[in-house]
């Protein structure tokens, strides 16, 4: 394919281009050998970064000659901020599953589950409503230092937003999910830096 870079357009233009490009990928171009998987792996989610989808004005990604892809830029609207979430230990996970309909339609269903602990106060009340009703582009950081983006083309929304109290599970349990047209995509260091520099202070 050669080096192909996509620059930020409007969200609609960006999504149209990427959907066309994604649907054109039908060939596996990378060896998936056991030797490449050797070593320790810590897939636990340790941080989440939630971007209101209306604040995402565009993303760019690059494909190298080996067919490997990553998000190289995340562009936010002016003044937009990113919310950082530190989930309760061992509470956060993600799934990304291929769905094939009887009609032949194919898409992926992505879901991210996490718990947030703490006192249920005015701020937690607002967070529960926002997580219940908002639409998000979500970046997760795993314990082995990888950053993955979910909902770049179509946002994730709450499937479950539960407030629990009076037990060990005090706090919020959130499940964000969505039907999307690509698997989660890794982020480059530059894209991660943009997100971290935009976190609410």
C-alpha positions as CSV (number, residue, x, y, z in Angstrom):
1,X,0.0,0.0,0.0
2,X,2.9,2.3,0.7
3,X,2.8,5.1,3.2
4,X,-0.7,6.6,3.2
5,X,-1.5,9.4,5.6
6,X,-4.9,10.9,6.2
7,X,-5.1,14.5,7.3
8,X,-8.0,15.8,9.5
9,X,-11.1,16.8,7.6
10,X,-14.5,17.7,9.0
11,X,-15.8,14.8,11.0
12,X,-18.2,13.8,8.2
13,X,-15.6,13.9,5.5
14,X,-13.1,12.1,7.7
15,X,-15.6,9.3,8.5
16,X,-16.6,8.8,4.8
17,X,-13.0,8.5,3.7
18,X,-12.1,6.0,6.5
19,X,-15.2,3.9,6.0
20,X,-14.4,3.5,2.3
21,X,-10.8,2.7,3.1
22,X,-11.7,0.2,5.9
23,X,-14.1,-1.7,3.6
24,X,-11.3,-2.1,1.1
25,X,-9.1,-4.0,3.4
26,X,-9.7,-7.7,2.8
27,X,-6.2,-9.2,2.8
28,X,-4.1,-10.2,5.8
29,X,-0.6,-8.8,5.3
30,X,1.1,-9.5,8.6
31,X,2.5,-12.8,10.1
32,X,0.9,-13.6,13.5
33,X,3.5,-16.0,14.8
34,X,3.8,-17.3,18.4
35,X,7.4,-15.9,18.5
36,X,6.1,-12.4,18.1
37,X,3.8,-12.8,21.1
38,X,6.5,-14.0,23.5
39,X,6.9,-12.0,26.7
40,X,4.8,-10.7,29.6
41,X,1.5,-9.2,28.8
42,X,-0.6,-6.9,31.1
43,X,-3.8,-6.2,29.3
44,X,-5.6,-4.7,32.3
45,X,-7.1,-1.2,31.7
46,X,-5.5,1.2,34.1
47,X,-6.8,4.6,32.6
48,X,-9.5,5.7,30.3
49,X,-9.7,9.0,28.4
50,X,-13.2,10.1,27.4
51,X,-13.7,12.7,24.6
52,X,-17.2,14.0,24.0
53,X,-17.8,12.9,20.4
54,X,-19.1,16.4,19.4
55,X,-15.6,17.7,20.5
56,X,-13.8,15.4,18.1
57,X,-13.3,17.3,14.9
58,X,-11.1,14.7,13.2
59,X,-8.5,11.9,13.5
60,X,-5.7,10.8,11.2
61,X,-4.1,7.4,10.8
62,X,-1.2,6.1,8.9
63,X,-0.7,2.7,7.2
64,X,2.9,1.5,6.5
65,X,4.0,-0.9,3.9
66,X,3.5,-3.8,6.2
67,X,-0.2,-3.0,6.7
68,X,0.2,-1.8,10.3
69,X,-2.0,1.1,11.3
70,X,-2.2,3.6,14.2
71,X,-3.9,6.8,14.9
72,X,-1.3,9.5,14.4
73,X,-3.3,12.6,15.3
74,X,-6.4,13.5,17.3
75,X,-7.9,16.9,16.6
76,X,-10.3,18.5,19.1
77,X,-12.5,21.5,18.7
78,X,-11.2,24.7,20.2
79,X,-11.3,24.7,24.0
80,X,-12.4,21.0,24.2
81,X,-11.2,19.0,27.2
82,X,-10.7,15.3,27.8
83,X,-12.0,13.5,30.9
84,X,-9.6,11.1,32.6
85,X,-11.0,8.1,34.4
86,X,-9.1,5.9,36.8
87,X,-11.2,2.7,37.2
88,X,-11.3,0.6,40.3
89,X,-8.6,-2.1,40.3
90,X,-9.4,-5.2,38.2
91,X,-12.8,-3.7,37.1
92,X,-12.1,-2.5,33.6
93,X,-12.2,-4.6,30.5
94,X,-13.1,-4.3,26.8
95,X,-14.5,-6.6,24.1
96,X,-14.6,-6.1,20.3
97,X,-16.6,-8.7,18.4
98,X,-17.4,-9.3,14.8
99,X,-21.1,-9.4,14.1
100,X,-22.5,-11.1,11.0
101,X,-26.2,-10.6,10.3
102,X,-28.4,-13.0,8.4
103,X,-28.5,-10.4,5.6
104,X,-24.7,-10.6,5.2
105,X,-24.0,-7.3,6.9
106,X,-20.8,-7.3,8.9
107,X,-19.7,-4.9,11.6
108,X,-18.0,-4.9,15.0
109,X,-19.6,-4.4,18.4
110,X,-17.2,-2.8,20.9
111,X,-17.9,-2.5,24.6
112,X,-15.9,-1.1,27.5
113,X,-16.8,-2.0,31.1
114,X,-15.4,-0.1,34.2
115,X,-16.2,0.7,37.8
116,X,-15.5,4.1,39.5
117,X,-15.4,4.2,43.2
118,X,-15.8,7.1,45.6
119,X,-18.3,9.2,47.5
120,X,-21.5,9.8,45.7
121,X,-21.6,13.6,45.9
122,X,-22.6,16.5,43.6
123,X,-19.7,15.8,41.2
124,X,-20.4,12.0,41.0
125,X,-24.1,12.8,40.4
126,X,-23.2,14.9,37.3
127,X,-20.7,12.3,36.1
128,X,-23.4,9.5,36.3
129,X,-25.8,11.6,34.1
130,X,-23.1,12.5,31.6
131,X,-21.9,8.9,31.3
132,X,-25.6,7.7,31.0
133,X,-26.5,10.1,28.2
134,X,-23.2,11.1,26.5
135,X,-21.5,9.9,23.3
136,X,-17.8,9.3,23.4
137,X,-14.6,8.5,21.6
138,X,-12.7,6.5,24.2
139,X,-9.0,5.9,24.6
140,X,-7.9,3.2,27.0
141,X,-4.4,2.7,28.5
142,X,-3.5,-0.9,29.3
143,X,-1.0,-1.9,32.1
144,X,1.6,-2.7,29.5
145,X,1.6,0.9,28.2
146,X,-0.5,0.5,25.0
147,X,-3.2,3.1,24.1
148,X,-6.2,2.0,22.0
149,X,-8.9,4.1,20.5
150,X,-12.6,3.1,20.4
151,X,-15.4,4.9,18.6
152,X,-13.4,6.9,16.2
153,X,-15.9,6.6,13.3
154,X,-19.1,6.1,15.4
155,X,-19.2,6.9,19.1
156,X,-19.7,4.7,22.1
157,X,-22.8,5.2,24.3
158,X,-23.9,3.9,27.6
159,X,-25.5,0.4,27.6
160,X,-25.4,0.3,31.4
161,X,-24.9,3.0,34.0
162,X,-25.5,1.6,37.5
163,X,-25.0,3.3,40.9
164,X,-24.3,0.8,43.7
165,X,-24.1,1.4,47.4
166,X,-23.9,-0.5,50.7
167,X,-21.4,-3.2,49.6
168,X,-17.9,-3.7,48.3
169,X,-19.1,-2.5,44.9
170,X,-19.8,1.0,46.0
171,X,-19.7,3.5,43.1
172,X,-20.6,3.4,39.5
173,X,-20.5,0.6,37.0
174,X,-20.5,1.8,33.4
175,X,-20.7,-0.2,30.1
176,X,-20.1,1.9,27.0
177,X,-20.8,0.1,23.7
178,X,-21.4,0.7,20.0
179,X,-21.6,-0.9,16.6
180,X,-18.6,0.3,14.7
181,X,-16.8,-0.2,11.4
182,X,-13.3,-0.9,12.7
183,X,-11.5,-2.8,15.5
184,X,-9.8,-0.6,18.2
185,X,-6.8,1.2,16.7
186,X,-3.5,1.9,18.6
187,X,-2.4,5.5,19.1
188,X,1.0,7.0,18.3
189,X,3.0,8.8,20.9
190,X,2.0,12.2,19.3
191,X,-1.7,11.4,19.5
192,X,-1.4,10.3,23.1
193,X,0.4,13.5,24.0
194,X,-2.4,15.6,22.4
195,X,-5.0,13.8,24.6
196,X,-2.9,14.0,27.8
197,X,-2.3,17.7,27.2
198,X,-6.1,18.3,26.9
199,X,-7.1,16.5,30.2
200,X,-9.3,18.6,32.5
201,X,-7.1,20.2,35.1
